[in-house]
């Protein structure tokens, strides 16, 4: 499993344990829904899967600590990320799924959405409760749903690779600001490290308030202070290198002069380059 982000391991909170919250109401249905509160990490999700089998809970609703709202009927358990338990679950998934569907499961976590994580949780239970090879049953809503989520995340990753434009600052640091639908920065880090191996750069996700910084040796995940984040997130406030505006003008001129007006097809163009990505493109400014 290519672990590409510290966010995979554990988010804020304690580790290696759990805490159960009991409410004053009791539901006599043994299959009532139980809430698992976890940290939103990949290992945390795998730990939830482990706990569900250890505790024999089949009706589980995943929740994030900051968004959890106690329900009138039902219990809630805070599940703390446990790497050992998580790796046991991952090993089991390796044994019961092929490489393609295993990659879909891993990619699905980067959807960064509790609904996607719930589907992944239910999918894992479906896989473990059935014979090997069931991961190819696209007639099942869970299998099909996970495949669709993985494709959406992969499509966003591909577009980030194609549409991100770095600008050179006066401090010789190249920077770019993005706002992807999914948490794809860890999935594009290796690509940009290879492509821009000879220049330092920072790539900032303004929606999730973190970034990647390459110092010519390695890529690191960084969290910015508010002032720093604001300076990066507002391109017009960044002091650019003297040559940057010249390069931008040359690129715009090239783009406009090579465009054949008679063959202009805006509908097709938007299909391949959706408008929400235009803010990243120098030629669209």
C-alpha positions in Angstrom: 0.0 0.0 0.0 1.7 3.3 -1.1 1.3 5.4 2.0 1.6 8.9 0.6 0.3 11.2 3.3 0.6 11.5 7.1 -3.2 12.0 7.0 -3.5 8.3 6.3 -2.2 7.3 9.7 -4.1 9.4 12.3 -5.8 12.7 12.6 -6.2 14.7 15.8 -7.1 12.5 18.8 -5.9 9.7 21.0 -4.6 6.4 19.5 -4.8 2.7 20.2 -8.1 2.5 22.0 -11.7 3.3 22.1 -14.3 5.1 24.3 -17.9 4.2 24.4 -20.6 6.7 24.9 -23.9 5.4 26.3 -27.1 7.3 26.1 -30.1 7.1 28.4 -32.3 5.5 25.8 -32.1 1.8 24.9 -33.2 0.2 21.7 -34.4 -3.4 22.0 -33.6 -4.2 18.4 -30.2 -6.0 18.4 -29.6 -4.7 14.9 -30.0 -1.1 15.7 -27.5 1.4 14.2 -24.3 2.1 16.2 -22.2 5.1 15.4 -18.4 4.8 15.1 -16.7 8.1 15.6 -13.2 8.1 14.1 -10.5 10.6 13.0 -11.0 10.4 9.2 -7.7 8.8 8.5 -7.2 5.7 6.2 -5.9 3.7 9.1 -8.8 5.0 11.2 -11.3 3.6 8.7 -9.5 0.2 8.6 -9.6 0.2 12.4 -13.4 0.8 12.3 -13.7 -2.3 10.1 -11.7 -4.4 12.6 -13.7 -3.2 15.5 -17.0 -4.0 13.8 -16.0 -7.6 13.5 -14.5 -7.8 16.9 -17.7 -6.4 18.5 -20.0 -8.1 16.0 -21.5 -4.8 14.9 -23.0 -5.0 11.4 -25.2 -1.9 11.4 -22.6 0.8 11.7 -22.7 4.5 10.8 -19.4 6.3 10.5 -19.1 9.8 11.9 -16.4 12.4 12.3 -15.7 13.8 15.8 -16.3 17.4 14.8 -19.6 16.6 13.0 -21.1 13.9 15.3 -24.6 14.5 16.6 -25.9 12.0 19.2 -29.0 10.2 18.1 -31.9 9.5 20.4 -31.8 5.7 20.0 -28.4 4.0 19.7 -24.9 4.0 21.0 -21.8 5.7 19.9 -18.2 4.4 20.1 -15.1 6.5 19.6 -12.7 4.3 17.7 -9.1 5.4 18.0 -6.7 4.6 15.2 -4.7 1.4 15.7 -2.0 0.7 13.1 -1.7 -3.0 14.0 -5.4 -3.6 13.6 -5.6 -1.5 10.4 -2.8 -3.5 8.8 -4.5 -6.8 9.6 -7.6 -5.5 7.8 -5.5 -4.3 4.8 -3.8 -7.7 4.7 -7.3 -9.4 4.6 -8.4 -7.1 1.7 -5.2 -8.0 -0.2 -6.1 -11.6 0.1 -9.7 -11.2 -1.0 -9.5 -8.6 -3.8 -7.4 -8.2 -6.9 -5.0 -5.4 -7.5 -7.5 -3.2 -9.4 -10.2 -3.3 -6.8 -7.6 -2.9 -4.0 -6.4 0.2 -5.7 -10.0 1.4 -6.1 -10.4 1.0 -2.3 -7.3 2.9 -1.5 -8.1 5.7 -4.0 -11.6 6.0 -2.7 -10.4 7.3 0.6 -9.1 10.4 -1.1 -12.7 11.3 -1.9 -12.4 13.0 1.5 -16.2 12.6 2.2 -17.9 10.7 5.0 -20.4 9.2 2.5 -17.6 7.7 0.5 -16.0 6.3 3.6 -19.3 4.8 4.7 -19.5 3.0 1.3 -15.9 1.8 1.7 -16.8 0.4 5.2 -19.8 -1.4 3.9 -17.9 -2.6 0.9 -15.2 -4.1 3.1 -17.8 -6.0 5.2 -19.4 -7.3 2.0 -16.0 -8.5 0.8 -15.1 -10.3 4.0 -18.5 -11.9 4.4 -18.4 -13.5 0.9 -16.1 -15.7 -1.1 -13.0 -14.5 -2.9 -13.7 -12.9 -6.3 -16.9 -11.2 -5.1 -15.1 -7.9 -5.7 -15.9 -8.4 -9.4 -19.6 -8.4 -8.9 -20.6 -5.1 -10.4 -24.2 -6.0 -10.0 -23.8 -5.1 -6.3 -24.3 -1.5 -5.4 -21.3 -1.4 -3.1 -18.9 -2.7 -5.7 -20.2 -0.4 -8.4 -20.3 2.5 -6.1 -16.7 2.2 -5.0 -15.6 1.9 -8.7 -17.4 5.1 -9.5 -15.9 7.0 -6.6 -12.4 5.8 -7.5 -12.9 6.9 -11.1 -14.0 10.4 -9.9 -11.0 10.8 -7.7 -8.7 9.5 -10.5 -10.2 12.0 -12.9 -9.6 14.8 -10.5 -6.0 13.7 -10.0 -5.5 13.6 -13.8 -6.9 17.1 -14.2 -4.8 18.5 -11.4 -1.7 17.2 -13.2 -2.8 18.9 -16.5 -4.2 22.2 -15.3 -1.9 23.3 -12.4 0.3 26.3 -13.3 3.1 27.3 -11.0 4.2 30.9 -10.7 7.7 31.9 -9.7 7.9 34.3 -6.8 10.6 36.9 -6.1 12.0 34.5 -3.5 12.6 32.0 -6.4 9.9 29.7 -4.9 7.3 28.4 -7.4 3.8 28.3 -6.0 0.3 27.2 -7.1 -3.1 27.3 -5.4 -5.7 24.7 -6.1 -9.2 23.9 -4.8 -9.9 20.3 -5.9 -13.2 18.5 -5.2 -11.2 15.6 -3.7 -8.1 15.4 -1.5 -5.7 14.6 -4.4 -2.6 16.5 -3.4 -0.9 13.4 -2.1 -1.7 11.6 -5.3 0.0 14.2 -7.5 3.1 14.8 -5.3 5.3 12.2 -7.0 4.3 13.6 -10.5 5.3 17.1 -9.7 8.4 16.0 -7.8 9.6 14.3 -11.0 8.5 17.0 -13.4 10.0 19.9 -11.4 12.9 18.2 -9.7 15.2 21.1 -10.2 13.1 23.9 -8.6 11.5 24.4 -5.1 7.8 24.6 -5.1 4.7 24.7 -2.9 1.3 23.5 -3.8 -1.5 24.7 -1.6 -5.0 23.3 -1.2 -7.1 26.3 -0.1 -10.2 24.1 0.6 -8.4 21.8 3.1 -5.9 24.4 4.3 -2.7 22.4 3.8 0.0 22.1 1.2 2.9 20.2 -0.2 6.4 21.7 -0.2 9.3 20.5 -2.2 12.8 21.6 -1.1 14.8 19.9 -3.9 15.2 16.8 -1.8 11.8 15.6 -0.7 8.1 16.5 -0.6 6.7 17.4 2.8 3.1 18.1 3.9 2.9 21.5 5.5 0.3 23.4 7.4 0.4 27.2 7.0 -0.3 29.9 9.6 -3.2 32.0 8.6 -1.2 35.0 7.4 1.0 32.7 5.2 -2.0 30.9 3.8 -3.7 34.1 2.9 -0.6 35.4 1.1 -0.4 32.2 -1.0 -4.1 31.9 -1.6 -4.4 35.4 -3.1 -2.1 35.3 -6.2 -2.3 39.1 -6.7 -0.7 39.6 -3.3 2.3 37.5 -4.1 5.4 39.3 -5.3 6.4 37.6 -8.5 9.7 37.2 -10.2 10.5 40.0 -12.7 10.3 37.6 -15.6 7.1 35.9 -14.6 4.7 38.5 -16.1 6.7 38.4 -19.3 6.4 34.7 -19.6 2.7 34.9 -18.9 2.3 37.5 -21.7 4.2 35.3 -24.1 2.2 32.3 -23.3 -1.1 34.1 -23.7 0.0 35.5 -27.1 1.0 32.1 -28.2 -2.3 30.6 -27.1 -4.3 33.3 -28.9 -2.3 33.3 -32.1 -2.4 29.5 -32.5 -6.2 29.4 -32.0 -8.1 28.9 -35.3 -11.3 31.0 -34.8 -13.1 29.1 -37.6 -12.6 25.8 -35.8 -13.6 27.2 -32.4 -15.9 24.7 -30.5 -16.5 26.1 -27.1 -18.8 23.3 -26.0 -16.1 20.7 -26.7 -13.5 22.9 -25.1 -15.5 23.2 -21.9 -16.0 19.4 -21.9 -12.3 18.8 -21.8 -11.4 21.9 -19.8 -14.2 22.6 -17.3 -14.6 26.3 -16.4 -13.9 25.6 -12.7 -10.3 25.0 -13.7 -9.8 28.1 -15.7 -8.7 30.1 -12.7 -5.5 28.0 -12.7 -4.7 28.5 -16.3 -2.5 31.5 -17.3 -4.0 31.6 -20.8 -7.5 32.1 -19.3 -6.5 35.1 -17.2 
